Each structure stands twice: as structure tokens, then as C-alpha cells.
């Protein structure tokens, strides 16, 4: 299990922005590049892609993203080119918003930037997956918030404060590991261990306050009744599943992308709450 402690800086988004224009040259694209599924949203069209994360379909399938890390940048670029190039309006340079795991953030963002260049983006912005999930759930970001994101190969527990990452833990376990006997218990115990570690190391009451309010549960794991029952039964605190939890990160990224239009970030400066732009 890897541990990361990140402390807040900056301020959350709070500006009004113009609605996305009806212009074929102004294209917005949100991407959630998961280890198992790749999902994409295009402004004005909504969710247009939810497919396995593979470079080549069929018997020769190659998996360019593993355990939350982009391990094959050229392969990821080829996948994006195959899946999206023909779906984007011609002669456009899209503004792209990519969800990013909290851990391995800088490396992930740099590799994502390189892979997304195949789409000729105007700019690439990033948002921590946990923040995107919170936005999709319309959570109150002014208060401490705990997000549990159970993906196919990676599970993260993140404490948000004012919408920004304050503390985080992760384990390289996910729904793809649930086939083995006892795997559900292993993932549940790993999540409990991560939360307990955050509580013990937090010199404030922020983690305890967030837990008392109720943690948000998202990712494909939130669709597994066997796992959610064990999590709820193992903790004496409320646990709230986000609606359509498997697409929550993408929906949150799309919200930020829509808000980012007309903001200086559209020209290459990140809006509050997103990561640094890639040019």
C-alpha cells in the first residue's frame, strides 16, 4: 500500500462561465482512462464511449494502463486515435479534461499529456478523480469529505478539504481481483486499514468529521453488493454510494470542462481545482 499526503493550496472553483458555444471549432472532451474501461464525454453529445482499455481489440489485445498507471504511452495514444479521432469534429482542437489518480499524479499527467497529443488538443487539463467524483455527487465541498473509489485494479481513499486533496491512501486491489476466494474481504479490509491509518495520523479532526458525515463510495466496486455490504457492516459510519458510480469521475470531469469554457484556463492556464495544463 502506498501512502501520499498532499496539502491543499489555491482555492476551489467559484466563477461563473459562459455556456459551451454552438460552434464546431469549440470542442470539449472529458476522458476517464481506467485500467479496465476507457470512457469519454463530448460537449453537446454526452457520454460517447465506454469500452475496454485495450490498444488492439481481439486476441492480440494489449493493456496500456495497469493498476492506475499508464505503462504504454504509445499504446495509449494508438487506442485514443482509434477510438476518438473519427468522433471529433474535423478541424477542431479540443479542450481536454483528464481524470487522474491522486497517487502517481505527476507521472500519470505527463504520460497522459503525451498520449492525448494524438488528438491535437488545444490544451489538456487534469482533475483528481476524487474531486471529480465529489462534483458528480453534488457534494458540499466546503466541508471535509472522504471519497472511496474502488476501480478495477486500484482503490483510493481520499480526504478532500475545500475540494482539494488533503490526504490520500491507495491499494493495488480492485474489482478485477474479486474472482478469488476471500478477495472481497481482502479489499474491504484494505479500505478499513487505509481509513484507520488516516484517522490515526490526522492531528486534526478533519478525517473523523468527514467519516461522521459519510464517505462517498464510487467506482465499479460500488456496484458490487457483496463488497458494499461488507464495507457498510464493517464500519460504524454512514457510507453513501454515488449514483451511477462507475461513471461518476467522468461526469465530474465534464462539469469542470463545461465550467472551464471561457475561463483563462481554456488558453492554457488551469482553472481552480484542476491540475496544471499541458500544451
VEXBAZA-301242 format. One record per residue: residue in three letters; x, z, y of N, C-alpha, C in turn. Coordinates in steps of 0.02 Angstrom, whole numbers, plus 50000, padded with zeros to 5 digits. Layout:
N
AlaXZYXZYXZY
...
REM end
This chain:
279
Unk500435000049940500005000050000500445000050062
Unk500284995850109500674995250170500314998850227
Unk500695001950269500415005850325500615002750391
Unk500155002250436500304999850504499945004150553
Unk500295006250604499975009850659500085005750722
Unk499545003450752499584999650813499165003250865
Unk499435003550925499095007250977498815002451029
Unk498265004451056497884999951100498254998351164
Unk498114992551188498364990451254497864985451282
Unk497864984551346497404979851375496704982751378
Unk496214978351386495524980551389495084975451354
Unk494514977651327494074973051292493734968151339
Unk493474962751309493154957651349492534960451383
Unk492424958451445491834960851479491634956151535
Unk491834949851528491684944951580491104940551559
Unk490774937751608490264932651595490604925951593
Unk490354921651548490644915051542490094909851540
Unk490274903851560489794898451558489644896551486
Unk489024894151471488874891951403489294885951384
Unk489364884951319489764879251296489454872751320
Unk489834868251349489544862151378489344857051325
Unk488854852951343488664847351300489124841551315
Unk489724842051290490254837151305490654835751243
Unk490694829551223491034827851160491784829151165
Unk492044829951226492764831251233492914838751234
Unk492384843051234492484850251236492254853051169
Unk492714853951123492544856051055492834862951041
Unk492424867351013492654873950993492624874650918
Unk493154877350888493194878050816493424885050798
Unk493034888650758493224895250732493414894450659
Unk493954897850639494214897250571494314904150541
Unk494104904950479494254910950440494604908550377
Unk495274909250376495674906750321495794912450272
Unk495364912950222495424918250173495814916050112
Unk496014920850072496384919250011495954915349962
Unk495304916649961494854913349914494424907949946
Unk494194909150008493734904450041493984902950111
Unk493894896750130494024894550199493354892850231
Unk493234895850289492604894850324492744892350394
Unk492304887950418492394885050484491724884650520
Unk491754885550585491174885250630491344880650687
Unk490894876250705491004871750762490454872950813
Unk490644873450877490164874550930489614869350929
Unk489004871550932488434867050933488184865150864
Unk488584866750812488394864850743488364870850696
Unk488684876350715488674882250673489154881850614
Unk489004885450560489424885550500489404878650468
Unk489984875450464490004868650435490434868350372
Unk490754874050355491214873850299491274880650267
Unk491214880950201491314887050162491524884850092
Unk492174884050083492434880950022493034884849996
Unk493234883749933493824887149908494454885249947
Unk494894890049956495524888949992496024885849944
Unk496004879349938496464875749895496714869549931
Unk497344867749918497634861849950497354855549920
Unk497344855249854497084849349818496554851749770
Unk495954848849773495434850749725495594848049656
Unk495274851049606495364848549538495894852449500
Unk496154849249447496624852649402497274854349437
Unk497454850549489498094851749523498024856249584
Unk497524860649582497394864949640497994869349657
Unk498154869749722498684873949747498374878849797
Unk498564885149792498274890349835498764892249889
Unk498674889649950499174890650003499144897450038
Unk498594901150026498524907750056498414912750001
Unk498834917849998498804922649943498874929749971
Unk498434934149948498444941249969498484941950045
Unk498114937750079498074938250152498664935250189
Unk499114931750155499704928750187499704921250176
Unk499894917550227499974910350220500664909050189
Unk500664907350125501294906550088501524899250087
Unk501074894650104501234887550103500954884350166
Unk501354884050218501114881450282500944873950277
Unk501384869650250501204862550243500574861650202
Unk500494865750149499904865150108499274867150146
Unk499324872250187498764874350228498584868850278
Unk499084865750307498964860250354498624854350319
Unk498844852650259498524847250222497804848950206
Unk497674855150189496994857250174496554856550237
Unk496794858950294496404858450355496284851250375
Unk496784847150366496714840050382496174836850338
Unk496194838450274495714835550227495004837950242
Unk494944844350259494274847250267493964846050336
Unk494384845650388494114846050455494234839950499
Unk494754836250488494924830850534494344826050543
Unk493994824450490493434819750495492794822950522
Unk492794829550528492204833050553492224834150628
Unk492814833750657492884834850729492734828450767
Unk492414828950825492284822950865492934819350881
Unk492934812850880493534808950895493764810150966
Unk494414809750975494734810251041494664817251072
Unk494514822251030494464829051057495084833051039
Unk495224838051080495744842951065495394849751065
Unk495214852251007494794858251004495154864551027
Unk494754869151054494984875951066494834879651001
Unk495354882350968495284885250901495364892850904
Unk494924896350870494964903550863495054905150789
Unk495594908650772495754910150702495734917750691
Unk495384919950639495404926950621496064928450588
Unk496334934450599496984936250572496974943350545
Unk497254944450485497314951350460497714955550509
Unk497564961950511497934966350556498664966850535
Unk498774967650471499454968050445499744961050435
Unk500384960350444500724953850443500474949450500
Unk500214952650553499924948850608500374943550639
Unk500984945350664501414940350696501594934650650
Unk501784936250588501974930950541501374926550525
Unk500804929650515500194925750499500014921150557
Unk500034923850618499844919850676500314913950686
Unk500964915050676501444909650685501334904150633
Unk501204906150571501094901250519500424897650528
Unk499924901450552499284898250566499354893150622
Unk499744894850674499854890150729500144883650703
Unk500644884150661500964878150635500484874050593
Unk500084877350551499614873750508499054870450549
Unk498794873950600498234871350639498444865550683
Unk499084864750696499314859250739499094852450712
Unk498944852050647498724845750618498064843450649
Unk497694848150679497054846550711497134845050786
Unk497744844950810497894843550881497494848150928
Unk497564854650921497174859250962497394859351035
Unk496924860651078497084861751149497434868451157
Unk497204873351119497514880051117497254883451055
Unk497634888251029497424892150971497444899450991
Unk496884902850982496824909950997496714913550931
Unk496904919950928496794923850868496404930150885
Unk496064932750834495704939050841495794942950776
Unk495944949450781495974953450719495314953150682
Unk495354952250617494744951550577494274957350588
Unk494544963450592494114969350600493714969050665
Unk494034966850719493674966250783493124960950778
Unk493284955450745492774950150737492174952750698
Unk492304956750647491764959550607491334964150651
Unk491654968350691491284972850735490844969050784
Unk491094963650810490704959550857490104956350821
Unk490214954050760489664950950722489114956050708
Unk489314962450700488834967750686488524970650749
Unk488724968050808488474970750872488604978250877
Unk489194980350852489374987450854489554989550925
Unk489464995950938489644998751003490404999851004
Unk490764995451039491484995651039491765000851088
Unk491335004151125491565009351171491735015851134
Unk491525016251071491645022151030492105020450972
Unk492465025450945492895024150887492485021150830
Unk492775016150797492415012650744492885011350686
Unk492655012850626493035011650565492745005550529
Unk493175000750513492964994650479493314994250412
Unk492924993250359493194992250292493054985050271
Unk493564981150265493494974050250493784972650180
Unk493344971250132493554970150063493524962650048
Unk494104959450048494144952350034494274950949961
Unk494444944749946494564942849877495204945749849
Unk495724945949892496374948249869496684953549914
Unk496314955749965496584960450013496024964750041
Unk496164971250047495684975850077496024979450135
Unk495694979450193495964982850252495474988150276
Unk495744993650297495354998850331495654999550401
Unk495244998350452495494997950521495095002450567
Unk495445006250608495125010350659495175006650725
Unk494595005050755494575001850820494405006950873
Unk494745006350930494605010650987494555006151048
Unk493985006351081493835001651136493894994451111
Unk493744993351048493754986651020494444984250999
Unk494964988351010495644986350994495914990450935
Unk496384987650899496654990950839497044997150859
Unk496845002850831497185009250845497585011450784
Unk497335010050724497675011950663497405007550607
Unk497805006450555497575002050500497965003550437
Unk497635002250380497935002650315497704996550275
Unk498084994850223497854989450179498104990550109
Unk497774987150062498004987049993497894979949966
Unk498344977749923498314970949895497844970849835
Unk497224972949847496704972749797496074969849829
Unk495674966449788495054963749815494574961849759
Unk494054958149778493534956449729493794952149672
Unk494324948349683494594944249629494904948449574
Unk495034954749589495334959249540494814963449503
Unk494164962049515493644966249486493474964549414
Unk493784959449386493614957449318493864962549266
Unk494424965749280494704970449232494324977049229
Unk494374980449172494044986949164494344991949212
Unk493914995549247494155000649293494354998049361
Unk494294991549372494524988649436494094991049494
Unk493444991849483493004994249536493225001249559
Unk493375005449510493605012249527494265012049563
Unk494705007349543495365006949575495305005049648
Unk494885000149663494784998049733494465003649773
Unk493955006749745493615012249779494095017949794
Unk494515019649745494995025049755495515023149807
Unk495715016749808496205014449858495915015049928
Unk495285013349937494965013950002494915021250023
Unk494715025449977494675032649991495355035450011
Unk495875033249976496555035549991496765033450061
Unk496605027150080496795024650146496435028550201
Unk495795029850192495415033550242495675040750247
Unk495815043750190496075050550189496745050950225
Unk497175045950214497825045750247497745045150323
Unk497265041150345497145040450417496905046950446
Unk496465050350411496205056850435496765061950441
Unk497205062150392497745067150392498265065850446
Unk498405059550460498925057850508498665057250579
Unk498025057350588497725056750655497755063550690
Unk498145064050743498205070350780497605071450827
Unk497175066450831496565067050871495975067650823
Unk495375067350850494775067550808494455060650802
Unk494825055350821494535048650825494315046150757
Unk494745046750706494565044250640493965048150612
Unk493975054750620493415058850596492765057050632
Unk492815055750697492225053850736491945047250712
Unk492395042350700492185035750677491865036350608
Unk492145040450566491875041250498491195044550499
Unk491105049350544490465052750550489925047850574
Unk490105043350619489635038350644489445033450590
Unk489895032350542489765027550488490235021650492
Unk490585020450437491045014750434490655008250421
Unk490915002850450490624996150437490954993350375
Unk490564990650329490814987750267490684980150270
Unk491224976250261491164968950265491604965750212
Unk491584959050212491954955350162491544954350099
Unk491794950250054491434948949992491284955049951
Unk491714960249958491604966349921490964969849939
Unk490714968750000490084971850022489484968849986
Unk489594963349951489054960249912489044962549840
Unk489514967049823489564969549754489234976349749
Unk488624976749720488264983149716488654988449678
Unk489024986449626489394991349587489934994749630
Unk490244990749675490764993549718490474997649775
Unk489954995149807489654998749863489345005349840
Unk489045005349780488765011649754489305016849744
Unk489875014649718490415019449706490705021949772
Unk490755017449821491025019549887490565024549920
Unk489915023049919489435027549951489415034249915
Unk489445034149849489415040249811490045044349817
Unk490605041049831491235044649834491395047649902
Unk490995045949953491135048550020490505051950047
Unk490595057650078490025061150108489965059150181
Unk489925052650192489875049950260489495043350255
Unk489135041450307488745035150305489205029050301
Unk488955024050266489315017650259488815012150270
Unk488935007850319488455002750337488724995850321
Unk488364992150279488564985250264488344980650320
Unk488794976350342488634971450395488184966050364
Unk487674963750400487274958150374487714952050358
Unk487564948750302487974943050279488714944750285
Unk488944949850250489614952550261490184947650247
Unk490064942750204490594938050186490754933150242
Unk490284932150289490404927550345490454931250412
Unk490464937950411490464941750473491074940250517
Unk491664939750487492264938450526492214931850563
Unk491964926750530491894920150561491384920350618
Unk490834923850607490324924250659490584927950721
Unk490974933150709491274936750766491764932450803
Unk492174928550767492654924050799492284918850840
Unk491714916450814491324911550851491054914450916
Unk490864920950915490614924150976491164924251029
Unk491764926051009492314926251058492474919251082
Unk492444914451038492594907551057492094905051108
Unk491464906651098490964904651147491074908051214
Unk491274914451212491404917951274492034915451309
Unk492504912951269493144910751296493094904351336
Unk492564900451324492504894151361492414895551435
Unk492794892251475492754893251547493204898951571
Unk493504902651523493964908051540494664904951546
Unk495124908051584495814905451587496134904551519
Unk495884908251469496164907551401496084900551374
Unk495574896951396495474890251371496054885751389
Unk496434887651439497014883751457497654886451429
Unk497614891751387498214894251354498364901551364
Unk497934905251400498034912451408497504916151369
Unk497694920751327497214924051282496704928051321
Unk496064927851299495564932151329495644939151303
Unk495384944151338495444951051314495154951651244
Unk495524955051199495284956251132495534951151082
Unk495834945751104496114940851058496864941451057
Unk497174938051011497904938051007498194933151056
Unk498864932451057499174927751103499014920651086
Unk498994916151136498834909151123499424905551091
Unk499274900251056499794895951028499714889051059
Unk500244886451084500194879951117500554874651076
REM end
